[in-house]
Amino acid sequence: WTLGQGVFLGFLLWTVTVSLVALTSSAYVKWRVVAGALVLAFFFVLAGAAEIVNQVLRVHWGSVINPGYAMYTIWGALLGLDPPQEGPEALECFVSICILIAGLLAILMRKLRPVEVVS
């Protein structure tokens, strides 16, 4: 049961994260190709920024801003694997993903305003 639960919750969290990134980028950019490139760039830029923080400050906690690393750590905890020896643990990574989701939702809600159509 642990394996099924871990796979389901991990994929659910990853699907919500990627969907919100895609929705937010498509809300700001009109062209479909540019929005797709922006989604890809989002993950690469955050991964690069995390490595820059880690190397400049000589720490390991900078990896929390990398969504790929954070989801890897969360999936490892959900599936019962040994955690990585250095870097943030699953709880810190989960909090960072939740903050990322909340930020994306705030940006999306600010950009998309409901409009009432009166006929």
Backbone torsions as a table, in degrees:
resi	resn	phi	psi	omega
1	TRP	NA	-31.5	-179.5
2	THR	-64.2	-40.1	-179.8
3	LEU	-64.5	-46.8	179.4
4	GLY	-64.1	-42.7	178.9
5	GLN	-65.0	-42.7	179.6
6	GLY	-64.1	-43.0	179.0
7	VAL	-64.7	-44.9	-178.5
8	PHE	-63.7	-49.3	-178.4
9	LEU	-67.8	-37.0	178.0
10	GLY	-64.8	-46.7	178.6
11	PHE	-66.8	-34.5	177.9
12	LEU	-63.9	-45.3	179.1
13	LEU	-65.8	-40.7	179.7
14	TRP	-67.7	-39.7	179.1
15	THR	-64.5	-42.3	178.3
16	VAL	-63.5	-42.3	-178.7
17	THR	-64.1	-50.8	-178.0
18	VAL	-67.1	-36.8	178.5
19	SER	-63.9	-42.5	179.3
20	LEU	-68.3	-35.5	175.7
21	VAL	-63.6	-44.2	-179.6
22	ALA	-66.1	-43.3	179.3
23	LEU	-64.6	-41.8	180.0
24	THR	-66.6	-42.1	179.6
25	SER	-68.3	-37.0	179.0
26	SER	-74.1	-22.3	175.9
27	ALA	-72.8	-29.1	-178.9
28	TYR	-93.1	-24.5	-176.5
29	VAL	-116.4	133.3	-176.7
30	LYS	-80.8	-31.8	-176.8
31	TRP	-86.0	135.6	-175.2
32	ARG	-66.8	-40.5	-178.4
33	VAL	-66.1	-41.4	179.9
34	VAL	-67.8	-37.2	178.0
35	ALA	-64.6	-40.6	176.6
36	GLY	-64.7	-40.2	177.1
37	ALA	-66.9	-34.2	178.6
38	LEU	-66.7	-36.5	176.5
39	VAL	-63.6	-45.7	179.1
40	LEU	-64.1	-42.8	179.7
41	ALA	-65.7	-32.5	179.2
42	PHE	-56.9	-48.3	-177.6
43	PHE	-71.6	-37.5	179.1
44	PHE	-69.5	-40.3	-179.1
45	VAL	-67.1	-42.3	178.5
46	LEU	-66.3	-37.4	177.0
47	ALA	-65.5	-41.9	177.8
48	GLY	-65.9	-40.8	178.6
49	ALA	-64.3	-37.3	178.0
50	ALA	-64.3	-42.2	178.9
51	GLU	-68.2	-35.9	176.8
52	ILE	-63.5	-45.0	177.9
53	VAL	-60.6	-44.6	-179.4
54	ASN	-62.5	-42.9	-176.7
55	GLN	-76.6	-40.3	-177.9
56	VAL	-70.6	-45.2	-177.1
57	LEU	-89.6	-6.9	-178.4
58	ARG	54.4	52.3	178.2
59	VAL	-128.9	175.6	176.6
60	HIS	-118.0	-10.0	-177.2
61	TRP	-77.0	-8.9	178.0
62	GLY	-66.2	-14.8	-179.2
63	SER	-70.9	-9.8	179.7
64	VAL	-67.3	-21.9	178.9
65	ILE	-86.2	-2.4	175.4
66	ASN	-90.5	109.6	-177.1
67	PRO	-63.2	-32.2	178.6
68	GLY	-65.8	-46.1	178.3
69	TYR	-66.4	-41.1	-179.7
70	ALA	-62.2	-43.4	179.2
71	MET	-69.0	-34.5	176.1
72	TYR	-61.1	-42.8	179.3
73	THR	-68.2	-40.3	179.1
74	ILE	-65.7	-45.1	178.1
75	TRP	-61.6	-40.5	177.9
76	GLY	-60.0	-41.4	178.6
77	ALA	-68.9	-39.1	-179.9
78	LEU	-68.2	-31.9	-178.6
79	LEU	-91.4	-2.0	176.5
80	GLY	80.9	24.2	178.5
81	LEU	-83.6	163.9	175.9
82	ASP	-69.3	136.1	-179.7
83	PRO	-70.4	157.0	173.9
84	PRO	-60.1	148.3	-173.4
85	GLN	-72.2	-29.4	179.3
86	GLU	-123.8	152.2	177.5
87	GLY	106.7	178.9	-177.3
88	PRO	-69.4	154.6	179.0
89	GLU	-89.2	-179.8	-173.1
90	ALA	-63.3	-37.4	-178.3
91	LEU	-65.3	-44.5	178.1
92	GLU	-64.1	-38.7	178.2
93	CYS	-66.7	-38.8	177.8
94	PHE	-64.4	-40.7	178.3
95	VAL	-64.1	-40.6	180.0
96	SER	-66.4	-37.8	177.0
97	ILE	-66.9	-39.3	177.7
98	CYS	-65.2	-38.2	176.6
99	ILE	-66.2	-40.2	177.0
100	LEU	-61.5	-44.9	179.0
101	ILE	-63.5	-42.7	179.1
102	ALA	-64.0	-40.1	177.5
103	GLY	-64.7	-42.4	178.2
104	LEU	-64.8	-39.5	177.2
105	LEU	-64.8	-39.7	178.7
106	ALA	-64.3	-42.4	178.1
107	ILE	-64.7	-42.3	-178.9
108	LEU	-66.4	-41.3	178.9
109	MET	-68.0	-32.8	178.1
110	ARG	-70.5	-37.0	-177.1
111	LYS	-78.0	-42.9	-177.2
112	LEU	-96.9	111.4	177.9
113	ARG	-108.1	133.1	178.8
114	PRO	-67.6	143.1	-179.0
115	VAL	-123.3	128.0	178.3
116	GLU	-90.1	127.7	179.7
117	VAL	-99.0	121.0	179.6
118	VAL	-106.7	123.6	-178.9
119	SER	-105.9	NA	NA
